[in-house]
Every structure is written in C-alpha cells, then in structure tokens.
Amino acid sequence: MAIDRASNPRARPTLPLRAAIAECLELVIAGGFSLDRALEQYRPRLGDPREQGFLQECVYGVLRHVFSLRARLADVLERPLRSRETLLECLLLAGIYQLREMACPAHAVVNESVAACQLLDRGWAKGLVNAVLRNTERRGQALQAGADEGPEAQWDHPQWLIGKLAKAWPDDWQALLMAANARPPLSLRVNALRVTRDDYLAQLLAAGIQASGVSAAPQAVVLAQAMPVRELPGFAEGLCSVQDLAAQLAAPLLAPRAGHRVLDACAAPGGKTMHLLELTAGQIDLLALDINDTRLGAIRESVTRLGLACAIRQGDAGDPGSWWDGLPFDRILLDAPCSGSGVIRRHPDIKLHRRPEDLAALAHTQRRLLDQLWPTLAAGGHMLYATCSVLPAENEHLVREFCAAQTDCEVLPIEVSWGRATGHGRQILTGEERMDGFFYSLLRKRSDG
Ligand SMILES: C[S@@+](CC[C@H](N)C(=O)[O-])C[C@H]1O[C@@H](n2cnc3c(N)ncnc32)[C@H](O)[C@@H]1O
C-alpha cells in the first residue's frame, strides 16, 4: 500500500509530478490519510514551488470530484480495474481531472502519466493509461455527471450524506452540495488590536491584492483570489490571520468582557482563541484547552506571532476533574469535534473518510462534553456550542435534548442577519454569504435552576 511507500526510508526523496500526485492521492483514498497529512508528505518531494501548487490543485480537485471522475473513468475502461489497483486508479483519475478541469495540454498529460507508470512499478499499464487518457481527450465529455448516472456521480458526494442532507434541508440540499464542491474563498481576520479593517484593505489594495469586507463579520476580509498567506502584507507581524467568515462569528457571539474567566474547551488550532483575545485586548483570563497536544502547538505559534497571551493546556474537556481549578467560567466556547460536513469544500477528503456510523459516536462525544462542561459554567454565564456541521443530529437535535435534561439552561436568541433560526440555535448552510457551514447555539445558565 502507499502508506508503506510513504513511510518507507527507501522511498525516493524526489518524485516526478504525476507520480507524486498518484501516490499522494492513494495515501488519502486507500491509505486513510487526511488530505493535509498526505500533502505534508508529498509537497517537500517536489522541488519546484509551481509543481507543489499543481500537486495541491490537482489533489484537491480530484477529491472534490472523485465520484464523477470515477464515472468518467468507467466510461472509457473496457473492464473495471482490479480493486487492489488503487495507485493506477489514482493516476488515471488525476489524468482525467487534468484534461477536463485544469486545461493542461493533452500531450503533456498523456505522455507524463504514461511515463509515471514505470516509476510507480506499473510498467505493464502504460498501454492502458495511454488508451484511457487519449479516449477521454477524444470524447471531450464534461466532467459533470447526469442524473442517470446516480446521485453520487451527479452530486459528487456519498449517497448516505446526500440522503441526510436532502432530508434535513429539502429546499436547500442541492445548493448546499454544489457549494460544498466549489472552491472556497480565502478569508482573513484582521487583528483588531493592530489595524482597522479599512486600513488593512487599503494596504492590500496598495499591494495590488483585490479584497472586500463582509458586513456579518466586522474583522473579515475576503480575497478575490487565493494566494500564499506569507505574501500578505504584515502577516508575519500579526496584522491578520486566515479564518473562514463563519468561524469569525463565534467570538462576538460569546461577547467576553474584560476580567471574565473564559474557557475555550476545544481550542486547537486556535483561530477562535486568538479572536477572543484580539477582541478583548487580552483583558480576559483565558484557558485554551485541547485533548491533542500536537494541535496545541499551532496555538503556541499564533500567540507568539500575534503578540498575545493565554493559558494553554492539554486535557480532556469531558473530564474537568483532571484540569479544572474549581473556579467557574463566565464564558465557555465549546467548538465541538464534529463530522466537518460544513467544511467539505476545504477538506474534500471528508467525503471519503466520514462514515454514517461515525455520527452516533460524534453525537455521544458532543453530548458528553456539554454535560461535563455545564457544571463549570458560572450562574449567569454563557456557553456557546458550535460545530462546522450541517447535520441536525450534531446541532439542533443534540442541543434540544441537552436543554431538555437541564433545569438551569436557557437558550438565548441569536438575532443576526446570517443563517437561519432552528429553534435552539442558528444554522449556516455551506456557501450562504460565502461562509462555511456552521451551527451556533448560545446557552445561559440561570441562577434560579
Ligand atoms: C473543531 S476543532 C476546534 C477548532 C478551534 N476551536 C479553532 O477555532 O481553531 C475541534 C477540536 O476539538 C479537539 N477535541 C476533541 N475531543 C476533545 C476533548 N475530549 N477535549 C478537548 N478537546 C477535544 C480536537 O483535538 C480539535 O482540535
């Protein structure tokens, strides 16, 4: 399997582009690696930054369109590939994607994919790769599958997820799925402690970078085109951070004030932690907790880059006895682990890795975290429950059941222009106002409970 190749010390240190793409894709599709981890392994194996950019674009694109690409591959294969030929399948899916969506010269795609066969120990498949890609080119068929090819190929999502979304959002599921297949915008959060949004927009303009503000999120800027963040004006000096628009709604909803004790219970990699500190000029007593110590490293880096400070601690939010000092929190942000169904456009590997049976386990964890953290909230305090999911089982249904079991919990209305009220919170569906799919529920602990 590709996993062995990737962790194999004998593996070639550098690779030709098409072979790197096929191996990287196989790590995700057959090896179960996250897209981020697979790219981390393969980017350094391409010397040229342009090739690294091509790898990224192609791998993201293939995963976004993996179901329709498989339908196109089936059209041109005389008989299906053997199931263990995942590496060959990846080489072919990538080739078809390059022909259909990346406007690459056909001769380069065909010749280099055929040449990659040898390197990938698939010399026997040269003729097959040549025939499949030449046929694809000759047919000139669009990538998009029709309804007659089945829902997975038509919507480029797994059937179980299409079914759940169609049931939950009968008027919106098609737009939601199309948005989940589109490239997301690159949005930034301007550091309110260092610069105003208008001043930063002016700096971007002066640097020749097109961008605009967004009314729903006061520190947010959306770039007209993605670019390497290190090239943004003042990025290294902490003038801005990368954060989706919907994620920028959390800190203002929690509305911490100077002197508050605040818990960010599932904090890593720290986007919302930093926003909380920026909005309060660091005048809150903030604990950033996460179960994953490696991911906490990103918070340590961000506080340094942005010149901020907070307590950072590894711990299980569902076991407060192991980290809580017994002093209640005025504000708690529970940005719970979830299916990620609202951020598939940023993490298309979720389509392949998430299984329907994961949802029950996730809901169990989400409920455990709510139950265990609630006693740590002060009377009169606020807890913001958030997920980047568009599935009611992790959102509205979960919070409704939690509230029914409490005597001292009140749902606060979220009166805003974005999203839709669900009863116990507010749901944003992927793509609405250019946002990721997110759910927010704001809970208050009554003192008379
Ligand atoms: C949605 S991410 C949080 C994103 C983060 N709030 C941000 O804005 O950058 C969920 C996080 O929950 C963490 N997590 C999962 N289970 C946890 C638990 N039992 N206790 C604490 N953290 C947990 C994961 O490690 C992951 O970093």
The ligand as an SDF file (V2000), in Angstrom:
LIG
                    3D

 27 29  0  0  0  0  0  0  0  0999 V2000
  -13.4290   21.9500   15.5300 C   0  0  0  0  0  0  0  0  0  0  0  0
  -11.8570   21.6990   16.1760 S   0  0  0  0  0  0  0  0  0  0  0  0
  -11.6280   23.1770   17.0750 C   0  0  0  0  0  0  0  0  0  0  0  0
  -11.2490   24.3580   16.2100 C   0  0  0  0  0  0  0  0  0  0  0  0
  -10.7930   25.5410   17.0380 C   0  0  0  0  0  0  0  0  0  0  0  0
  -11.7930   25.9400   18.0120 N   0  0  0  0  0  0  0  0  0  0  0  0
  -10.4570   26.7400   16.1830 C   0  0  0  0  0  0  0  0  0  0  0  0
  -11.2630   27.6490   16.0250 O   0  0  0  0  0  0  0  0  0  0  0  0
   -9.3480   26.7710   15.6510 O   0  0  0  0  0  0  0  0  0  0  0  0
  -12.1870   20.5640   17.4450 C   0  0  0  0  0  0  0  0  0  0  0  0
  -11.0350   20.3120   18.4080 C   0  0  0  0  0  0  0  0  0  0  0  0
  -11.5370   19.5120   19.4760 O   0  0  0  0  0  0  0  0  0  0  0  0
  -10.4660   18.7690   19.9990 C   0  0  0  0  0  0  0  0  0  0  0  0
  -11.0530   17.7450   20.8710 N   0  0  0  0  0  0  0  0  0  0  0  0
  -11.6630   16.5910   20.5150 C   0  0  0  0  0  0  0  0  0  0  0  0
  -12.0950   15.9360   21.6170 N   0  0  0  0  0  0  0  0  0  0  0  0
  -11.7480   16.6930   22.6780 C   0  0  0  0  0  0  0  0  0  0  0  0
  -11.8990   16.5400   24.0830 C   0  0  0  0  0  0  0  0  0  0  0  0
  -12.4960   15.4650   24.6060 N   0  0  0  0  0  0  0  0  0  0  0  0
  -11.4080   17.5020   24.8880 N   0  0  0  0  0  0  0  0  0  0  0  0
  -10.7700   18.5870   24.3630 C   0  0  0  0  0  0  0  0  0  0  0  0
  -10.5800   18.7690   23.0420 N   0  0  0  0  0  0  0  0  0  0  0  0
  -11.0780   17.8440   22.2070 C   0  0  0  0  0  0  0  0  0  0  0  0
   -9.7510   18.2900   18.7580 C   0  0  0  0  0  0  0  0  0  0  0  0
   -8.4170   17.9310   19.0680 O   0  0  0  0  0  0  0  0  0  0  0  0
   -9.8520   19.5300   17.8480 C   0  0  0  0  0  0  0  0  0  0  0  0
   -8.6890   20.2960   17.9740 O   0  0  0  0  0  0  0  0  0  0  0  0
  1  2  1  0
  2  3  1  0
  2 10  1  0
  3  4  1  0
  4  5  1  0
  5  6  1  0
  5  7  1  0
  7  8  2  0
  7  9  1  0
 10 11  1  0
 11 12  1  0
 11 26  1  0
 12 13  1  0
 13 14  1  0
 13 24  1  0
 14 15  1  0
 14 23  1  0
 15 16  2  0
 16 17  1  0
 17 18  1  0
 17 23  2  0
 18 19  1  0
 18 20  2  0
 20 21  1  0
 21 22  2  0
 22 23  1  0
 24 25  1  0
 24 26  1  0
 26 27  1  0
M  CHG  2   2   1   9  -1
M  END
$$$$
